[in-house]
Amino acid sequence: MGNILLAADAALRLGPRAIGHWFWHRLRLGCGVPQRSLARQLARQADAAAAREGRPAGRFLAVPSVPTPPPDLPAGARDAVLAAIRAAPAAPGAVPGPAPGPAPDWHGPFAAHAPSLGLDLFGPGDVRPV
């Protein structure tokens, strides 16, 4: 209720012209007029830049041409690359050896399937470290 009274007091003090300007501004923002105006301006600038560079301009640009494929490798280079890939370790820093053990049990001595809302966190014996 206090905010309404403050807004009414400000409206009475500022007068109808200022409130009309404020309303017009908020209406334009709500309808997206400034956003559309900025989008049109950016589109005109993009079209001008495209015309300077010789690219097609407009809302729908031409489909880019398909790039040319890379040149073929010599016969020996292909085999050397494949051999280097096969000789590389599985991951950076990986050392060959036995797999690591099982993951640690994060629940400790507590039941993993206990519903969280049913836990008595303040009772004795069921204090879980966080």
C-alpha positions as CSV (number, residue, x, y, z in Angstrom):
1,M,0.0,0.0,0.0
2,G,2.9,2.3,0.8
3,N,4.4,2.0,-2.7
4,I,1.0,2.9,-4.3
5,L,0.8,6.0,-2.2
6,L,4.3,7.0,-3.1
7,A,3.7,6.5,-6.8
8,A,0.4,8.5,-6.6
9,D,2.2,11.3,-4.8
10,A,5.0,11.4,-7.4
11,A,2.4,11.4,-10.2
12,L,0.6,14.4,-8.6
13,R,3.8,16.3,-8.1
14,L,5.2,15.6,-11.6
15,G,2.0,16.3,-13.5
16,P,0.3,14.6,-16.4
17,R,2.9,15.5,-19.1
18,A,5.8,13.7,-17.3
19,I,3.6,10.7,-16.4
20,G,2.5,10.6,-20.1
21,H,6.1,10.6,-21.2
22,W,6.9,7.8,-18.7
23,F,3.9,5.8,-19.8
24,W,4.8,6.2,-23.5
25,H,8.4,5.1,-22.8
26,R,7.3,2.0,-20.9
27,L,4.8,1.2,-23.6
28,R,7.5,1.4,-26.3
29,L,9.8,-0.8,-24.2
30,G,7.0,-3.4,-23.7
31,C,6.2,-3.5,-27.4
32,G,9.9,-4.0,-28.3
33,V,10.2,-0.8,-30.5
34,P,13.8,0.0,-29.4
35,Q,15.0,-3.6,-30.0
36,R,13.5,-3.7,-33.5
37,S,15.0,-0.3,-34.3
38,L,18.5,-1.5,-33.2
39,A,18.1,-4.7,-35.1
40,R,17.2,-2.7,-38.3
41,Q,20.2,-0.4,-37.8
42,L,22.6,-3.4,-37.3
43,A,21.2,-5.1,-40.4
44,R,21.8,-1.9,-42.5
45,Q,25.4,-1.7,-41.2
46,A,25.9,-5.4,-42.0
47,D,24.5,-4.9,-45.5
48,A,26.9,-2.0,-46.1
49,A,29.9,-3.9,-44.8
50,A,28.9,-6.9,-47.1
51,A,28.6,-4.5,-50.1
52,R,32.1,-3.1,-49.4
53,E,33.6,-6.6,-49.2
54,G,31.7,-7.9,-52.3
55,R,29.6,-10.4,-50.3
56,P,25.9,-10.9,-51.0
57,A,23.8,-8.7,-48.7
58,G,20.4,-9.1,-47.4
59,R,18.4,-11.1,-44.9
60,F,19.1,-14.5,-46.5
61,L,22.7,-14.9,-47.5
62,A,23.9,-17.2,-50.2
63,V,24.9,-20.7,-49.3
64,P,28.7,-20.9,-49.0
65,S,30.5,-23.0,-51.5
66,V,31.8,-26.4,-50.5
67,P,35.4,-26.2,-49.5
68,T,37.9,-28.2,-51.4
69,P,39.1,-31.4,-49.7
70,P,42.7,-31.5,-48.4
71,P,45.4,-33.0,-50.6
72,D,46.1,-36.7,-50.3
73,L,49.0,-37.8,-48.1
74,P,51.9,-39.8,-49.5
75,A,51.6,-43.5,-49.0
76,G,54.3,-43.7,-46.3
77,A,53.0,-40.7,-44.3
78,R,49.6,-42.4,-43.8
79,D,51.2,-45.5,-42.3
80,A,53.6,-43.5,-40.1
81,V,50.6,-41.5,-38.7
82,L,48.6,-44.6,-37.9
83,A,51.7,-46.3,-36.2
84,A,52.2,-43.2,-34.1
85,I,48.5,-43.2,-33.0
86,R,48.7,-46.8,-32.0
87,A,51.9,-46.3,-30.0
88,A,50.5,-43.3,-28.1
89,P,49.3,-43.9,-24.5
90,A,45.5,-44.1,-23.8
91,A,45.4,-40.8,-22.1
92,P,47.9,-38.0,-21.3
93,G,49.8,-39.1,-18.2
94,A,48.4,-42.6,-18.2
95,V,50.8,-45.3,-17.2
96,P,50.3,-48.9,-18.1
97,G,49.5,-51.1,-15.1
98,P,46.6,-52.6,-13.2
99,A,43.3,-50.7,-13.0
100,P,42.7,-48.6,-9.9
101,G,40.7,-50.2,-7.1
102,P,37.0,-49.7,-6.4
103,A,35.7,-46.2,-5.7
104,P,35.6,-45.2,-2.0
105,D,32.4,-45.7,-0.2
106,W,31.1,-42.1,0.4
107,H,28.4,-43.2,2.9
108,G,30.8,-44.7,5.5
109,P,28.9,-46.8,8.0
110,F,25.5,-45.3,7.1
111,A,22.9,-46.8,4.8
112,A,23.2,-45.4,1.3
113,H,19.5,-46.0,0.6
114,A,18.1,-44.1,3.6
115,P,15.7,-41.3,2.6
116,S,17.2,-37.9,3.3
117,L,14.0,-36.4,4.7
118,G,13.7,-39.2,7.2
119,L,17.2,-38.8,8.7
120,D,17.5,-37.5,12.3
121,L,20.6,-35.4,11.8
122,F,20.6,-34.1,15.4
123,G,20.1,-37.5,17.1
124,P,23.1,-39.4,18.6
125,G,24.7,-41.8,16.2
126,D,23.5,-40.4,12.9
127,V,25.7,-37.4,12.4
128,R,27.1,-37.5,8.9
129,P,30.1,-35.3,8.1
130,V,29.4,-32.7,5.4
